[in-house]
Amino acid sequence: MSFWTTQLLIRLITSYIGSCAFAIVFKINRRHLWLVGFSGMVAYFIYHSMLYTTASVFAASFVCALVVATFGEMCARWFRAPAVVFWVTGLIPIVPGGDSYYAMKFLLQGDMAQALDKIIFTGQVALGIAGGIVLVSIIFGILTDRARKKAQNR
């Protein structure tokens, strides 16, 4: 299977549009829309690339969250906006909403094998996203504190 396919191009475009749509729903400033869309598109590209090379859902979502959270933190400082604006909307394309729906569906139908498979998949993606965001938040928090202390000592 080839990495570059028409389906990947379509998914990248829809990731851009989907991230922008969520930004509009959350009433994010219009001047940030292109950044949010770009963040969502990059998030899906990284997720797809990592799945293609490693086949680990946790690693793919973790690395994707690291990149999107870092991009969000930098955009927050450059454009004086909350970092959460860029994280949440940028990570929308990789959120396993469909898989969590099917997990509940299989649970209600009594198909425990498929339900467990979907629950594990959803948990891995969720933990990867949370881990990536927390790691970047801690690093940027430490760097911000050091910069403040250095500025106070001057």
OpenMM code with the backbone's topology and positions (N, CA, C; nanometers):
from openmm import Vec3, app, unit

residues = "MET SER PHE TRP THR THR GLN LEU LEU ILE ARG LEU ILE THR SER TYR ILE GLY SER CYS ALA PHE ALA ILE VAL PHE LYS ILE ASN ARG ARG HIS LEU TRP LEU VAL GLY PHE SER GLY MET VAL ALA TYR PHE ILE TYR HIS SER MET LEU TYR THR THR ALA SER VAL PHE ALA ALA SER PHE VAL CYS ALA LEU VAL VAL ALA THR PHE GLY GLU MET CYS ALA ARG TRP PHE ARG ALA PRO ALA VAL VAL PHE TRP VAL THR GLY LEU ILE PRO ILE VAL PRO GLY GLY ASP SER TYR TYR ALA MET LYS PHE LEU LEU GLN GLY ASP MET ALA GLN ALA LEU ASP LYS ILE ILE PHE THR GLY GLN VAL ALA LEU GLY ILE ALA GLY GLY ILE VAL LEU VAL SER ILE ILE PHE GLY ILE LEU THR ASP ARG ALA ARG LYS LYS ALA GLN ASN ARG".split()
positions = [
    Vec3(0.0847, -0.1178, 0.0000),
    Vec3(0.0000, 0.0000, 0.0000),
    Vec3(0.0894, 0.1244, 0.0000),
    Vec3(0.0585, 0.2168, -0.0843),
    Vec3(0.1356, 0.3389, -0.0971),
    Vec3(0.0986, 0.4385, 0.0118),
    Vec3(0.1966, 0.5176, 0.0522),
    Vec3(0.1715, 0.6173, 0.1558),
    Vec3(0.0858, 0.7313, 0.1011),
    Vec3(0.1265, 0.7859, -0.0138),
    Vec3(0.0524, 0.8980, -0.0730),
    Vec3(-0.0589, 0.8436, -0.1602),
    Vec3(-0.1793, 0.8620, -0.1165),
    Vec3(-0.2957, 0.8194, -0.1929),
    Vec3(-0.3927, 0.9350, -0.2044),
    Vec3(-0.4881, 0.9194, -0.2921),
    Vec3(-0.5929, 1.0203, -0.3055),
    Vec3(-0.6739, 1.0291, -0.1771),
    Vec3(-0.6925, 0.9151, -0.1126),
    Vec3(-0.7681, 0.9131, 0.0132),
    Vec3(-0.6969, 0.9951, 0.1214),
    Vec3(-0.5637, 0.9889, 0.1280),
    Vec3(-0.4896, 1.0697, 0.2245),
    Vec3(-0.5081, 1.2177, 0.1952),
    Vec3(-0.5010, 1.2558, 0.0696),
    Vec3(-0.5211, 1.3961, 0.0329),
    Vec3(-0.6613, 1.4431, 0.0736),
    Vec3(-0.7614, 1.3618, 0.0487),
    Vec3(-0.8986, 1.3967, 0.0870),
    Vec3(-0.9094, 1.4091, 0.2391),
    Vec3(-0.8460, 1.3182, 0.3123),
    Vec3(-0.8509, 1.3243, 0.4589),
    Vec3(-0.7783, 1.4470, 0.5134),
    Vec3(-0.6696, 1.4863, 0.4499),
    Vec3(-0.5995, 1.6081, 0.4929),
    Vec3(-0.6864, 1.7318, 0.4718),
    Vec3(-0.7520, 1.7379, 0.3587),
    Vec3(-0.8398, 1.8519, 0.3308),
    Vec3(-0.9573, 1.8532, 0.4284),
    Vec3(-1.0174, 1.7378, 0.4518),
    Vec3(-1.1309, 1.7337, 0.5448),
    Vec3(-1.0863, 1.7580, 0.6891),
    Vec3(-0.9637, 1.7243, 0.7225),
    Vec3(-0.9110, 1.7565, 0.8558),
    Vec3(-0.8992, 1.9068, 0.8729),
    Vec3(-0.8525, 1.9737, 0.7686),
    Vec3(-0.8433, 2.1199, 0.7714),
    Vec3(-0.9827, 2.1805, 0.7897),
    Vec3(-1.0761, 2.1357, 0.7095),
    Vec3(-1.2125, 2.1894, 0.7148),
    Vec3(-1.2785, 2.1566, 0.8485),
    Vec3(-1.2603, 2.0337, 0.8961),
    Vec3(-1.3209, 1.9939, 1.0236),
    Vec3(-1.2677, 2.0730, 1.1417),
    Vec3(-1.1385, 2.0973, 1.1426),
    Vec3(-1.0801, 2.1778, 1.2509),
    Vec3(-1.1313, 2.3207, 1.2470),
    Vec3(-1.1415, 2.3755, 1.1266),
    Vec3(-1.1967, 2.5113, 1.1131),
    Vec3(-1.3433, 2.5152, 1.1555),
    Vec3(-1.4181, 2.4116, 1.1226),
    Vec3(-1.5595, 2.4072, 1.1602),
    Vec3(-1.5754, 2.4042, 1.3120),
    Vec3(-1.4949, 2.3249, 1.3804),
    Vec3(-1.5010, 2.3240, 1.5262),
    Vec3(-1.4587, 2.4582, 1.5837),
    Vec3(-1.3631, 2.5224, 1.5211),
    Vec3(-1.3211, 2.6546, 1.5676),
    Vec3(-1.4356, 2.7549, 1.5542),
    Vec3(-1.5112, 2.7442, 1.4473),
    Vec3(-1.6259, 2.8332, 1.4289),
    Vec3(-1.7324, 2.8047, 1.5339),
    Vec3(-1.7573, 2.6769, 1.5617),
    Vec3(-1.8555, 2.6396, 1.6644),
    Vec3(-1.8130, 2.6926, 1.8014),
    Vec3(-1.6825, 2.6872, 1.8315),
    Vec3(-1.6307, 2.7365, 1.9591),
    Vec3(-1.6105, 2.8880, 1.9609),
    Vec3(-1.6469, 2.9552, 1.8506),
    Vec3(-1.6393, 3.1010, 1.8380),
    Vec3(-1.4970, 3.1544, 1.8586),
    Vec3(-1.4031, 3.0884, 1.7941),
    Vec3(-1.2636, 3.1303, 1.8002),
    Vec3(-1.2444, 3.2479, 1.7042),
    Vec3(-1.1561, 3.3378, 1.7399),
    Vec3(-1.1280, 3.4556, 1.6593),
    Vec3(-1.0967, 3.4156, 1.5150),
    Vec3(-1.1536, 3.4869, 1.4208),
    Vec3(-1.1385, 3.4527, 1.2787),
    Vec3(-0.9944, 3.4569, 1.2309),
    Vec3(-0.9137, 3.5406, 1.2918),
    Vec3(-0.7750, 3.5492, 1.2458),
    Vec3(-0.6946, 3.4244, 1.2814),
    Vec3(-0.7487, 3.3393, 1.3681),
    Vec3(-0.6807, 3.2153, 1.4054),
    Vec3(-0.7308, 3.0941, 1.3262),
    Vec3(-0.8318, 3.1120, 1.2422),
    Vec3(-0.8916, 2.9976, 1.1722),
    Vec3(-0.7915, 2.9227, 1.0856),
    Vec3(-0.7102, 2.9934, 1.0099),
    Vec3(-0.6169, 2.9244, 0.9217),
    Vec3(-0.5126, 2.8468, 1.0021),
    Vec3(-0.4733, 2.8994, 1.1187),
    Vec3(-0.3778, 2.8279, 1.2044),
    Vec3(-0.4389, 2.7010, 1.2617),
    Vec3(-0.5645, 2.7125, 1.3027),
    Vec3(-0.6340, 2.5972, 1.3581),
    Vec3(-0.6526, 2.4904, 1.2508),
    Vec3(-0.6906, 2.5325, 1.1318),
    Vec3(-0.7058, 2.4376, 1.0217),
    Vec3(-0.5741, 2.3707, 0.9865),
    Vec3(-0.4679, 2.4493, 0.9820),
    Vec3(-0.3352, 2.3954, 0.9548),
    Vec3(-0.2943, 2.2955, 1.0630),
    Vec3(-0.3242, 2.3290, 1.1876),
    Vec3(-0.2928, 2.2408, 1.2994),
    Vec3(-0.3652, 2.1070, 1.2864),
    Vec3(-0.4920, 2.1116, 1.2502),
    Vec3(-0.5685, 1.9883, 1.2313),
    Vec3(-0.5160, 1.9048, 1.1164),
    Vec3(-0.4764, 1.9706, 1.0085),
    Vec3(-0.4234, 1.8993, 0.8928),
    Vec3(-0.2891, 1.8342, 0.9261),
    Vec3(-0.2030, 1.9082, 0.9945),
    Vec3(-0.0734, 1.8527, 1.0350),
    Vec3(-0.0934, 1.7387, 1.1343),
    Vec3(-0.1892, 1.7550, 1.2245),
    Vec3(-0.2170, 1.6492, 1.3226),
    Vec3(-0.2540, 1.5190, 1.2526),
    Vec3(-0.3439, 1.5270, 1.1558),
    Vec3(-0.3827, 1.4044, 1.0866),
    Vec3(-0.2671, 1.3480, 1.0057),
    Vec3(-0.1867, 1.4335, 0.9421),
    Vec3(-0.0734, 1.3847, 0.8639),
    Vec3(0.0272, 1.3107, 0.9527),
    Vec3(0.0567, 1.3671, 1.0681),
    Vec3(0.1509, 1.3022, 1.1598),
    Vec3(0.0935, 1.1707, 1.2109),
    Vec3(-0.0328, 1.1728, 1.2477),
    Vec3(-0.0997, 1.0508, 1.2955),
    Vec3(-0.0947, 0.9417, 1.1883),
    Vec3(-0.1274, 0.9781, 1.0657),
    Vec3(-0.1255, 0.8821, 0.9555),
    Vec3(0.0164, 0.8316, 0.9295),
    Vec3(0.1132, 0.9221, 0.9322),
    Vec3(0.2532, 0.8841, 0.9082),
    Vec3(0.3035, 0.7881, 1.0154),
    Vec3(0.2712, 0.8173, 1.1403),
    Vec3(0.3154, 0.7307, 1.2494),
    Vec3(0.2469, 0.5934, 1.2426),
    Vec3(0.1200, 0.5913, 1.2095),
    Vec3(0.0521, 0.4621, 1.1954),
    Vec3(0.1102, 0.3821, 1.0797),
    Vec3(0.1496, 0.4514, 0.9746),
    Vec3(0.2082, 0.3853, 0.8578),
    Vec3(0.3431, 0.3239, 0.8915),
    Vec3(0.4212, 0.3915, 0.9762),
    Vec3(0.5563, 0.3428, 1.0052),
    Vec3(0.5626, 0.2524, 1.1285),
    Vec3(0.4842, 0.2805, 1.2319),
    Vec3(0.4966, 0.2033, 1.3556),
    Vec3(0.3804, 0.1094, 1.3838),
    Vec3(0.2642, 0.1379, 1.3328),
    Vec3(0.1415, 0.0617, 1.3586),
    Vec3(0.1030, 0.0637, 1.5061),
    Vec3(0.1530, 0.1590, 1.5819),
    Vec3(0.1171, 0.1739, 1.7223),
    Vec3(0.0255, 0.2946, 1.7365),
    Vec3(-0.0972, 0.2688, 1.7769),
    Vec3(-0.1952, 0.3754, 1.7910),
    Vec3(-0.1542, 0.4712, 1.9020),
    Vec3(-0.1026, 0.4183, 2.0117),
    Vec3(-0.0598, 0.5032, 2.1225),
    Vec3(0.0538, 0.5949, 2.0798),
    Vec3(0.1554, 0.5394, 2.0147),
    Vec3(0.2696, 0.6203, 1.9707),
    Vec3(0.2262, 0.7262, 1.8699),
    Vec3(0.1383, 0.6885, 1.7790),
    Vec3(0.0913, 0.7835, 1.6779),
    Vec3(0.0166, 0.9003, 1.7420),
    Vec3(-0.0732, 0.8702, 1.8338),
    Vec3(-0.1492, 0.9783, 1.8970),
    Vec3(-0.0617, 1.0599, 1.9926),
    Vec3(0.0356, 0.9959, 2.0567),
    Vec3(0.1255, 1.0666, 2.1475),
    Vec3(0.2123, 1.1675, 2.0715),
    Vec3(0.2748, 1.1228, 1.9642),
    Vec3(0.3607, 1.2112, 1.8857),
    Vec3(0.2766, 1.3223, 1.8214),
    Vec3(0.1603, 1.2863, 1.7744),
    Vec3(0.0699, 1.3857, 1.7158),
    Vec3(0.0329, 1.4920, 1.8193),
    Vec3(-0.0010, 1.4501, 1.9398),
    Vec3(-0.0365, 1.5447, 2.0458),
    Vec3(0.0832, 1.6301, 2.0856),
    Vec3(0.2030, 1.5711, 2.0874),
    Vec3(0.3237, 1.6497, 2.1167),
    Vec3(0.3411, 1.7633, 2.0173),
    Vec3(0.3277, 1.7321, 1.8908),
    Vec3(0.3477, 1.8327, 1.7866),
    Vec3(0.2380, 1.9391, 1.7920),
    Vec3(0.1132, 1.8959, 1.8039),
    Vec3(0.0017, 1.9917, 1.8051),
    Vec3(0.0068, 2.0790, 1.9305),
    Vec3(0.0385, 2.0207, 2.0444),
    Vec3(0.0468, 2.0991, 2.1685),
    Vec3(0.1631, 2.1974, 2.1632),
    Vec3(0.2762, 2.1573, 2.1076),
    Vec3(0.3893, 2.2487, 2.0922),
    Vec3(0.3534, 2.3628, 1.9975),
    Vec3(0.2913, 2.3286, 1.8870),
    Vec3(0.2455, 2.4308, 1.7926),
    Vec3(0.1446, 2.5243, 1.8594),
    Vec3(0.0543, 2.4678, 1.9384),
    Vec3(-0.0451, 2.5477, 2.0091),
    Vec3(0.0170, 2.6423, 2.1103),
    Vec3(0.1154, 2.5931, 2.1837),
    Vec3(0.1839, 2.6789, 2.2812),
    Vec3(0.2576, 2.7933, 2.2124),
    Vec3(0.3236, 2.7631, 2.1010),
    Vec3(0.3956, 2.8684, 2.0293),
    Vec3(0.2978, 2.9700, 1.9701),
    Vec3(0.1886, 2.9218, 1.9112),
    Vec3(0.0878, 3.0137, 1.8561),
    Vec3(0.0236, 3.0967, 1.9661),
    Vec3(0.0052, 3.0383, 2.0826),
    Vec3(-0.0540, 3.1118, 2.1945),
    Vec3(0.0350, 3.2295, 2.2339),
    Vec3(0.1642, 3.2104, 2.2307),
    Vec3(0.2555, 3.3180, 2.2655),
    Vec3(0.2679, 3.4210, 2.1531),
    Vec3(0.2695, 3.3733, 2.0281),
    Vec3(0.2838, 3.4648, 1.9153),
    Vec3(0.1593, 3.5502, 1.8942),
    Vec3(0.0420, 3.4896, 1.9096),
    Vec3(-0.0828, 3.5590, 1.8770),
    Vec3(-0.1640, 3.5992, 1.9997),
    Vec3(-0.1069, 3.5830, 2.1175),
    Vec3(-0.1722, 3.6224, 2.2427),
    Vec3(-0.3136, 3.5653, 2.2542),
    Vec3(-0.3201, 3.4335, 2.2475),
    Vec3(-0.4469, 3.3615, 2.2593),
    Vec3(-0.4241, 3.2414, 2.3508),
    Vec3(-0.5277, 3.1866, 2.4083),
    Vec3(-0.5103, 3.0680, 2.4922),
    Vec3(-0.4613, 2.9484, 2.4090),
    Vec3(-0.3712, 2.8708, 2.4646),
    Vec3(-0.3173, 2.7545, 2.3937),
    Vec3(-0.4238, 2.6489, 2.3688),
    Vec3(-0.5206, 2.6408, 2.4576),
    Vec3(-0.6280, 2.5419, 2.4451),
    Vec3(-0.7032, 2.5592, 2.3137),
    Vec3(-0.7134, 2.6813, 2.2658),
    Vec3(-0.7794, 2.7092, 2.1381),
    Vec3(-0.7158, 2.6263, 2.0270),
    Vec3(-0.5858, 2.6195, 2.0259),
    Vec3(-0.5149, 2.5502, 1.9195),
    Vec3(-0.5063, 2.3999, 1.9432),
    Vec3(-0.5022, 2.3580, 2.0708),
    Vec3(-0.4950, 2.2141, 2.1018),
    Vec3(-0.6240, 2.1438, 2.0651),
    Vec3(-0.7308, 2.1924, 2.1224),
    Vec3(-0.8590, 2.1216, 2.1100),
    Vec3(-0.9007, 2.1100, 1.9647),
    Vec3(-0.9007, 2.2214, 1.8946),
    Vec3(-0.9446, 2.2170, 1.7559),
    Vec3(-0.8440, 2.1467, 1.6657),
    Vec3(-0.7164, 2.1533, 1.6992),
    Vec3(-0.6153, 2.0853, 1.6187),
    Vec3(-0.6171, 1.9345, 1.6339),
    Vec3(-0.6604, 1.8871, 1.7488),
    Vec3(-0.6620, 1.7421, 1.7723),
    Vec3(-0.7955, 1.6763, 1.7369),
    Vec3(-0.8909, 1.7540, 1.6927),
    Vec3(-1.0216, 1.6999, 1.6557),
    Vec3(-1.0114, 1.5868, 1.5523),
    Vec3(-0.9271, 1.5971, 1.4496),
    Vec3(-0.9235, 1.4899, 1.3495),
    Vec3(-0.8802, 1.3529, 1.4019),
    Vec3(-0.8116, 1.3469, 1.5142),
    Vec3(-0.7673, 1.2151, 1.5618),
    Vec3(-0.8460, 1.1634, 1.6815),
    Vec3(-0.9437, 1.2396, 1.7279),
    Vec3(-1.0258, 1.1948, 1.8408),
    Vec3(-1.1078, 1.0735, 1.7961),
    Vec3(-1.1037, 0.9647, 1.8721),
    Vec3(-1.1713, 0.8411, 1.8302),
    Vec3(-1.3204, 0.8379, 1.8657),
    Vec3(-1.3952, 0.9348, 1.8163),
    Vec3(-1.5377, 0.9421, 1.8475),
    Vec3(-1.6153, 0.8240, 1.7926),
    Vec3(-1.5886, 0.7871, 1.6691),
    Vec3(-1.6583, 0.6736, 1.6080),
    Vec3(-1.6282, 0.5435, 1.6797),
    Vec3(-1.5035, 0.5252, 1.7179),
    Vec3(-1.4657, 0.4017, 1.7870),
    Vec3(-1.5296, 0.3923, 1.9253),
    Vec3(-1.5401, 0.5038, 1.9945),
    Vec3(-1.6060, 0.4995, 2.1252),
    Vec3(-1.7554, 0.4730, 2.1094),
    Vec3(-1.8154, 0.5262, 2.0021),
    Vec3(-1.9564, 0.4970, 1.9736),
    Vec3(-1.9753, 0.3475, 1.9497),
    Vec3(-1.8901, 0.2896, 1.8658),
    Vec3(-1.9028, 0.1470, 1.8368),
    Vec3(-1.8731, 0.0610, 1.9592),
    Vec3(-1.7853, 0.1060, 2.0451),
    Vec3(-1.7587, 0.0321, 2.1694),
    Vec3(-1.8863, 0.0227, 2.2522),
    Vec3(-1.9563, 0.1342, 2.2659),
    Vec3(-2.0821, 0.1326, 2.3416),
    Vec3(-2.1882, 0.0489, 2.2709),
    Vec3(-2.1915, 0.0580, 2.1391),
    Vec3(-2.2877, -0.0204, 2.0623),
    Vec3(-2.2644, -0.1702, 2.0830),
    Vec3(-2.1385, -0.2124, 2.0741),
    Vec3(-2.1074, -0.3540, 2.0927),
    Vec3(-2.1341, -0.3988, 2.2360),
    Vec3(-2.1087, -0.3104, 2.3323),
    Vec3(-2.1408, -0.3434, 2.4715),
    Vec3(-2.2903, -0.3675, 2.4897),
    Vec3(-2.3703, -0.2805, 2.4324),
    Vec3(-2.5151, -0.2941, 2.4448),
    Vec3(-2.5683, -0.4158, 2.3708),
    Vec3(-2.5003, -0.4549, 2.2642),
    Vec3(-2.5405, -0.5732, 2.1888),
    Vec3(-2.4890, -0.7021, 2.2529),
    Vec3(-2.3995, -0.6892, 2.3492),
    Vec3(-2.3448, -0.8064, 2.4170),
    Vec3(-2.2255, -0.8684, 2.3475),
    Vec3(-2.1703, -0.8034, 2.2465),
    Vec3(-2.0522, -0.8529, 2.1752),
    Vec3(-1.9277, -0.8016, 2.2473),
    Vec3(-1.8872, -0.8753, 2.3511),
    Vec3(-1.7793, -0.8283, 2.4382),
    Vec3(-1.6427, -0.8268, 2.3700),
    Vec3(-1.6183, -0.9173, 2.2774),
    Vec3(-1.4877, -0.9227, 2.2118),
    Vec3(-1.4635, -0.7962, 2.1290),
    Vec3(-1.5607, -0.7599, 2.0467),
    Vec3(-1.5444, -0.6397, 1.9655),
    Vec3(-1.5490, -0.5137, 2.0518),
    Vec3(-1.6317, -0.5151, 2.1548),
    Vec3(-1.6395, -0.3993, 2.2449),
    Vec3(-1.5057, -0.3762, 2.3132),
    Vec3(-1.4435, -0.4830, 2.3609),
    Vec3(-1.3139, -0.4704, 2.4274),
    Vec3(-1.2072, -0.4190, 2.3316),
    Vec3(-1.2111, -0.4668, 2.2079),
    Vec3(-1.1161, -0.4197, 2.1069),
    Vec3(-1.1306, -0.2690, 2.0838),
    Vec3(-1.2526, -0.2207, 2.0710),
    Vec3(-1.2771, -0.0778, 2.0488),
    Vec3(-1.2431, 0.0043, 2.1736),
    Vec3(-1.2712, -0.0487, 2.2919),
    Vec3(-1.2395, 0.0223, 2.4162),
    Vec3(-1.0887, 0.0376, 2.4315),
    Vec3(-1.0144, -0.0675, 2.4010),
    Vec3(-0.8680, -0.0611, 2.4105),
    Vec3(-0.8126, 0.0399, 2.3102),
    Vec3(-0.8641, 0.0362, 2.1876),
    Vec3(-0.8195, 0.1318, 2.0862),
    Vec3(-0.8471, 0.2751, 2.1312),
    Vec3(-0.9695, 0.3001, 2.1766),
    Vec3(-1.0077, 0.4342, 2.2218),
    Vec3(-0.9213, 0.4784, 2.3393),
    Vec3(-0.8965, 0.3885, 2.4326),
    Vec3(-0.8131, 0.4209, 2.5485),
    Vec3(-0.6702, 0.4547, 2.5093),
    Vec3(-0.6144, 0.3806, 2.4136),
    Vec3(-0.4781, 0.4088, 2.3690),
    Vec3(-0.4678, 0.5466, 2.3048),
    Vec3(-0.5641, 0.5794, 2.2199),
    Vec3(-0.5616, 0.7112, 2.1557),
    Vec3(-0.5796, 0.8206, 2.2601),
    Vec3(-0.6733, 0.8015, 2.3509),
    Vec3(-0.6998, 0.9030, 2.4538),
    Vec3(-0.5779, 0.9231, 2.5442),
    Vec3(-0.5143, 0.8143, 2.5845),
    Vec3(-0.3949, 0.8261, 2.6684),
    Vec3(-0.2793, 0.8912, 2.5930),
    Vec3(-0.2657, 0.8602, 2.4660),
    Vec3(-0.1613, 0.9230, 2.3852),
    Vec3(-0.1824, 1.0727, 2.3729),
    Vec3(-0.3067, 1.1127, 2.3473),
    Vec3(-0.3372, 1.2553, 2.3368),
    Vec3(-0.3114, 1.3253, 2.4701),
    Vec3(-0.3633, 1.2682, 2.5773),
    Vec3(-0.3462, 1.3291, 2.7097),
    Vec3(-0.1987, 1.3364, 2.7492),
    Vec3(-0.1248, 1.2294, 2.7250),
    Vec3(0.0173, 1.2276, 2.7593),
    Vec3(0.0971, 1.3321, 2.6839),
    Vec3(0.0700, 1.3463, 2.5548),
    Vec3(0.1413, 1.4458, 2.4752),
    Vec3(0.1126, 1.5877, 2.5218),
    Vec3(-0.0134, 1.6169, 2.5511),
    Vec3(-0.0500, 1.7505, 2.5966),
    Vec3(0.0105, 1.7801, 2.7332),
    Vec3(0.0041, 1.6838, 2.8232),
    Vec3(0.0586, 1.7053, 2.9581),
    Vec3(0.2094, 1.7281, 2.9530),
    Vec3(0.2794, 1.6490, 2.8754),
    Vec3(0.4250, 1.6639, 2.8651),
    Vec3(0.4635, 1.8023, 2.8127),
    Vec3(0.3989, 1.8453, 2.7077),
    Vec3(0.4296, 1.9777, 2.6518),
    Vec3(0.3909, 2.0881, 2.7496),
    Vec3(0.2779, 2.0730, 2.8184),
    Vec3(0.2357, 2.1743, 2.9160),
    Vec3(0.3366, 2.1873, 3.0293),
    Vec3(0.3870, 2.0751, 3.0759),
    Vec3(0.4866, 2.0776, 3.1834),
    Vec3(0.6147, 2.1468, 3.1356),
    Vec3(0.6612, 2.1104, 3.0176),
    Vec3(0.7847, 2.1695, 2.9653),
    Vec3(0.7686, 2.3197, 2.9447),
    Vec3(0.6588, 2.3618, 2.8834),
    Vec3(0.6381, 2.5050, 2.8614),
    Vec3(0.6148, 2.5788, 2.9931),
    Vec3(0.5526, 2.5131, 3.0910),
    Vec3(0.5353, 2.5750, 3.2225),
    Vec3(0.6686, 2.6001, 3.2904),
    Vec3(0.7578, 2.5027, 3.2831),
    Vec3(0.8911, 2.5186, 3.3420),
    Vec3(0.9676, 2.6296, 3.2704),
    Vec3(0.9620, 2.6309, 3.1380),
    Vec3(1.0329, 2.7349, 3.0627),
    Vec3(0.9771, 2.8734, 3.0915),
    Vec3(0.8459, 2.8840, 3.1059),
    Vec3(0.7836, 3.0128, 3.1364),
    Vec3(0.8232, 3.0606, 3.2753),
    Vec3(0.8239, 2.9696, 3.3733),
    Vec3(0.8653, 3.0070, 3.5087),
    Vec3(1.0106, 3.0537, 3.5117),
    Vec3(1.0960, 2.9850, 3.4414),
    Vec3(1.2371, 3.0254, 3.4372),
    Vec3(1.2540, 3.1616, 3.3713),
    Vec3(1.1772, 3.1871, 3.2666),
    Vec3(1.1864, 3.3167, 3.1990),
    Vec3(1.1372, 3.4286, 3.2901),
    Vec3(1.0315, 3.4029, 3.3659),
    Vec3(0.9803, 3.5041, 3.4594),
    Vec3(1.0815, 3.5333, 3.5699),
    Vec3(1.1401, 3.4281, 3.6250),
    Vec3(1.2392, 3.4478, 3.7309),
    Vec3(1.3610, 3.5227, 3.6798),
    Vec3(1.4008, 3.4924, 3.5575),
    Vec3(1.5144, 3.5602, 3.4985),
    Vec3(1.4818, 3.7075, 3.4748),
    Vec3(1.3593, 3.7365, 3.4329),
    Vec3(1.3189, 3.8759, 3.4101),
    Vec3(1.3078, 3.9522, 3.5424),
    Vec3(1.2652, 3.8855, 3.6498),
    Vec3(1.2546, 3.9512, 3.7808),
    Vec3(1.3911, 3.9821, 3.8409),
    Vec3(1.4895, 3.8994, 3.8124),
    Vec3(1.6236, 3.9187, 3.8658),
    Vec3(1.6996, 4.0322, 3.7976),
    Vec3(1.6503, 4.0782, 3.6863),
    Vec3(1.7192, 4.1864, 3.6129),
    Vec3(1.6958, 4.3188, 3.6743),
] * unit.nanometer
topology = app.Topology()
chain = topology.addChain("A")
for resn in residues:
    res = topology.addResidue(resn, chain)
    for name in ("N", "CA", "C"):
        topology.addAtom(name, app.Element.getBySymbol(name[0]), res)
